[in-house]
Amino acid sequence: MARASKMGADVATRDSNRAQLSGHICEACGKAIPQGELLVVRLVEFDGARTRKRRRVAYHRNGSCYKTA
């Protein structure tokens, strides 16, 4: 994406790149996520003072699928 803007790609090209599917499925709604709306959250589970498990979870960035509170 950064390369496209540095090379002077037009708005239509950038919008089409953002609309392409990223290959991730949203954890909350179960739908495919476009490249422009991909939000990957890293979850870490602790067992006492040690890290037990790490995993990455994909959500839509629009705010309806991932909420902080």
C-alpha positions in Angstrom: 0.0 0.0 0.0 2.8 2.4 0.9 4.5 1.6 -2.4 1.4 2.4 -4.4 1.2 5.9 -2.9 4.9 6.6 -3.3 4.8 5.5 -7.0 1.8 7.9 -7.6 -0.9 5.3 -8.0 -4.3 6.9 -8.6 -7.2 6.7 -6.1 -9.0 4.0 -8.0 -6.0 1.7 -7.8 -5.6 2.3 -4.0 -9.3 1.7 -3.4 -9.2 -1.5 -5.4 -6.2 -2.7 -3.4 -8.1 -2.0 -0.1 -11.2 -3.8 -1.4 -9.3 -7.1 -2.1 -9.8 -9.9 0.4 -7.0 -10.4 2.9 -7.6 -14.1 3.4 -8.6 -13.6 7.0 -12.0 -14.4 8.6 -13.4 -12.2 11.3 -13.6 -13.8 14.7 -16.8 -12.0 15.7 -19.0 -12.2 12.6 -17.4 -15.0 10.5 -17.2 -13.0 7.3 -14.1 -12.4 5.0 -12.2 -9.2 5.7 -11.0 -6.8 3.0 -7.4 -5.6 3.1 -8.4 -2.1 4.1 -10.5 -3.2 7.1 -8.1 -5.8 8.6 -7.3 -5.5 12.3 -5.2 -8.2 13.8 -5.2 -8.3 17.6 -2.5 -10.2 19.5 -3.8 -12.0 22.6 -1.5 -13.2 25.3 -2.6 -15.6 28.1 -0.6 -15.6 31.3 -0.2 -18.5 33.8 1.1 -16.8 36.9 4.2 -14.9 35.8 4.8 -17.0 32.7 3.4 -16.6 29.2 1.3 -19.6 28.4 -0.2 -18.9 25.0 0.0 -16.3 22.2 -2.3 -16.1 19.3 -3.4 -13.5 16.7 -7.1 -12.9 16.0 -8.5 -11.0 13.0 -11.4 -8.5 13.2 -13.1 -5.9 11.0 -11.7 -2.4 11.8 -15.1 -0.7 11.4 -15.8 -0.9 15.1 -18.8 -3.2 15.1 -16.8 -6.4 15.4 -13.9 -5.3 17.7 -14.8 -3.3 20.8 -12.3 -2.3 23.5 -14.9 -1.9 26.3 
